[in-house]
């Protein structure tokens, strides 16, 4: 049996694309989460960059890992959109490791962590 004959047309659903406004909002949220995450990982002080960044603002020992954070933030923002859109009963679980700053950033942005 080849792939063509196995397809079930009843199972195919129309796909909806996001509007330009939705994509822009998701991108802004993702960038904000990344900014907050970087601040948590690298900065000891001056998170809003009210003065020029200097070595005294940088942590001597980094906690967290930037490599995992953008991906976790990406998943979080998209799951958040889907949960809200379809009123889903869902939870995003991530391990307590290097990605912690990403989860703190997202929960801060959505208002569940203050």
Steps between C-alpha positions, in 0.01 A plus 500: 500500500656832404466826687244638259244230567545517877397863534161549656340822374267509801798538734648799319411829662535841348798685637466855620787742481572775746432859406788746471384662825505166684848421371623846603349463849656157546837633384482796743409270789779255409756781477388644835531157661849459351602845629380420851672161484835647395474751782445223753790295369763770453409816691561575864367857472367758252242275324332792322836634381441841656876549486759364259567133562822433689680201650362578846150426365597147387471202735830338597341153473226435248190308603299354218586427143419725206507212251180345635311821572386628157360157414311474828368854452393412144307194617346693790367786289347266242345270759365806681335616177343160433382459861327838491356457151345159564445535877712191560565339834874460449818559693855553376750301703872558466776368720661713770829564332668742271170619353369643827547864395277441197212368705535781755501756218184359342306469823602858585379625161165323525450629853498172694835576664565839649 
